[in-house]
Structure formats: structure tokens, C-alpha cells
Amino acid sequence: MKIAFDSTYHWDFSAPTFEAESVLIDGYIHRYRVECPYCKIYHFHGPRDGHREAHCTDVDSPFFATGYNIQLSD
């Protein structure tokens, strides 16, 4: 099940959710980064909660099929 935030972002309840950290540049949130539990490396995404496509370099990653949701951690 997907819920749209607007025409660009949505949340996919069938995909896993990972906590994201904000990356600051000149004091402003520039990107979100997520440590991928499959690759064990950071993937960088635009600074907004929601569903994302996988940025894994290994084509066997299970997240290529589902993507994942990211949510800024507290």
C-alpha cells in the first residue's frame, strides 16, 4: 500500500523503513544518508522522508525489488 505526500514523494508500506541522518553543508540540511543493511555503506538521498530506489552497487540486493522508505531519525 502506498500513500502519496504529493506528486513526487510517497510512502510504501510494503517496503522496509530505515532511519536517515541529515548531512549539513553550511548549516543547512543538504542530504539524508542511510546506512544500508545489505551493502553496509551509506547511500545518499534528497532531504525528505519517503520511499526511495535502492542505490546498492550489488545487483543481488533485495532492495532493488522493493526500494525502501527513509525517515529522519530524532
Buried (B, 14 or more C-beta within 10 A) or exposed (E): EEEEEEEEBEBBEEBEBBEBBEBEEEEEEEBBBBEBEBBEEBBEBEBBBBBBEBBBEEEEBEBBEBBBBBBEEE
